[in-house]
Amino acid sequence: MSQQDWVLMHRVAAGEDQAVAELYDRFGSLVYKVARQFLPTQAEAEDAVQEIFVRLWQTADRYDPRRAKLVTWVMLIARRHLIDRIRRSAVRPGASAFDGEMACDAPDNVPDRQSQVDERSVKLRKRIAELPELQRVVIERAYLQGFTLREVSEQLNAPLGTVKSALSRGLERLRERAQADWAM
């Protein structure tokens, strides 16, 4: 399979339209799903997906199937792009993309969009802080600081499997707490 992935990425690097379409068909919905989890609006997620696939096309020649499966590489590029996008928006508060879901002439009692985003961010950081230490550290370093799980493993001097398990358990706890909050 990795040989086929390498050939596909070689074709993408050569600018073959069909290869780019194949790459998008394989990973477009997965990248969109992750982008939607990171970003507050559908429009922003769609823009991010386009940007991510441009980045994948631009870096296709760097893909090495000996170092990672293609899905891992695609998701690493996607995650890094999304983290960069979030960091850029944090540097420029108030500079957000137009949200087609919110009308410009919304009534005055509709909460300010930025305050909603800020409130969600505060809740998420509070939930992360409540996690057991290893889970908290792994999530902070992997998602908020942009380190790979291998880098986190090396930083913590912990086996990669332990780091992956901590990430999985931590994300599951966050999901459960978020669902409980929504049920209220």
Secondary structure, DSSP 8 states (H G I E B T S, - for coil): -HHHHHHHHHHHHTT-HHHHHHHHHHHHHHHHHHHHHHSSSHHHHHHHHHHHHHHHHHHGGG--TTT--HHHHHHHHHHHHHHHHHHHHHHSTT-----TTS-TT--TTS--HHHHHHHHHHHHHHHHHTS-HHHHHHHIIIIIS---HHHHHHHHT--HHHHHHHHHHHHHHHHHHHHHHHH-
